[in-house]
């Protein structure tokens, strides 16, 4: 669904202590992959705990356009009747991914590895995002880009190949989306597809492919990297998927509890996959009072309940090699850094420039609008924490859900209210953001 609704500003203001237990929604990355792998199996995949956000629903609609029968059978409960690997249908209409970078890029992998042609498009934010990084390896495998907007952007008309070449591909930047697109195209190749990444990125595609019966190996590569090899044309069998809680959504609730004085909140069932855990690791270094409780397994991932109490934080230096494990959490970390004592330096944030917005520039601008000193040096962001935050600013969100949520959290602990220019994009990843925070005691007003 392209996002064409009227912007809706929203304001948050200082509130009393946040208290209670909350369970944020399912993980966005896992939810997209659940629909896509469901499409590529013959038979019924049952999904529970699916994130019912606009991004994931757009991926579901696109899977239906390629032949899957998708049904909602209860809250977060979905079934997918797939058509199977090698048998996806050519969509009659454009695949409109709205704001969803992950959905569109992973689906390019599926289309690239099948003998079908599909047009990809989305909202103004998606149309700005670089797609050459996905198309380049797909072209090496035999796909053709028939049409593209300037700079390899959407709208894109992609013609896949029914016989993709198995390749060895080294990703130019650490990106689970590039890795996943190559692996999804490689599924239909006769032979082995290998992806090398010099910094390991989230491994949900590898885990889910293995769970569905593919043969995939994963070896260490260099100091921080991985080499992933997939045997083509596996027999994929549908298996039930329980989607664990999204640590990137949990991050906003954790941050709110840390910032609002007197808070004591338990965030339940948060996925603690080590390739997604950089945010909590950084918070512990900053002196956050977080207890990791009831470590267990849900849906093939380690999860835990996180008890979070209001904490006085100290600025830290966040190493560049941690970026892939917390790539979506830098905006909210920058907000937390504003309330910390001393400077926080976040190193190696070049990838933030090509997210739903230019997050590096937009985060610095949002902080400054609220009286916080923020500087960009090369690819690093430096926030001077003053132990408190004046607030009072109006923040431009550029169709970026995480900018909206991060600055609304800022307002819950600032001296003056904070307003974001548009809250509508929050529905792409965390539709229950406002009600969950309100349950804990937060105040928002339109
Ligand atoms: C995602 C990977 C990340 C992340 C995005 C979700 C995924 O992007 O920012 O929100 O599900 O694979 P990159 O892999 O491009 O860094």
Boltz pocket constraint, residues with backbone or C-beta under 6 A from the ligand:
constraints:
  - pocket:
      binder: B
      contacts: [[A, 28], [A, 29], [A, 30], [A, 102], [A, 174], [A, 175], [A, 176], [A, 177], [A, 178], [A, 180], [A, 201], [A, 202], [A, 327], [A, 328], [A, 351]]
      max_distance: 6.0
